[in-house]
């Protein structure tokens, strides 16, 4: 027979287990991926719900107004789907964030829509023939400057994970108007020398003593600043304008579809003296 002390220990242990089952589990963070992620029909429904319930405070594009920007919200961008669902479904007590009435599916649809605008790569695939787009990418010579699918050049930005770094609209704009927004590390400069000669390249780094540029031949070169007559910014982009004139509307859509599939979970490579 068990001693009285052993019986007491067993009784206490049983009570603790019951308490954990009844309350402890409920306090654990709820998990679960969005069942409507990437579903175009669900996103359309979520967009309508967002327009009615959320846009008045968070803005039509989710960039904020009376309420914070959803593009910068940690709950939206970094948290598990279920945590964001809880905020949408139940609101935030003590704040002006109200709960969303109706079935769970409605809240999940709003989550799917918000993720599609705030998290590049979270939306449905861009329509088009990605394989045909790859051939267009190569035919246009894009691979000479850009790295994608494990190969390519280093003059332009690495596109291996472009679809999880930029929205499809931003990717489109960068092709149609490459000079509209030139990324840091890809801006053109002209280095002038006292003898009247000059070198034009992409500014990669500079300090009080030197300037490092990448030439159109993918050569990374460093110049002594004291030996330069000047360093001038060159307006525009190293990427040529008017590329879309080479494509039919269908070809351009296929190119966008190809770039949308570039979703490698890596950070953009930074080309410099240390890793060139």
Protein Blocks (a to p, Z undefined) as FASTA:
>chain_A
ZZfklmmmmmmmmmmmmmmmmmmmmmpccedddfkgoiaklmmmmmmmmmmmmmmmnopn
lnapjbccfklgmklmmmcfklmmmmmmnopehiabdcdedjfklmmmmmmmmmmmmmgh
iaccdedjfklmmmmmmmnommmmpccehiacfkbccfklmmmmbcfklmmmmmmmmmlp
ccehiaccddddfkopacddddfbdcfkbccdddfkopacdddfklpgbdcddedjfbdg
hklmmpcfklmmmmmmmmmmmccfbddddddfklZZ
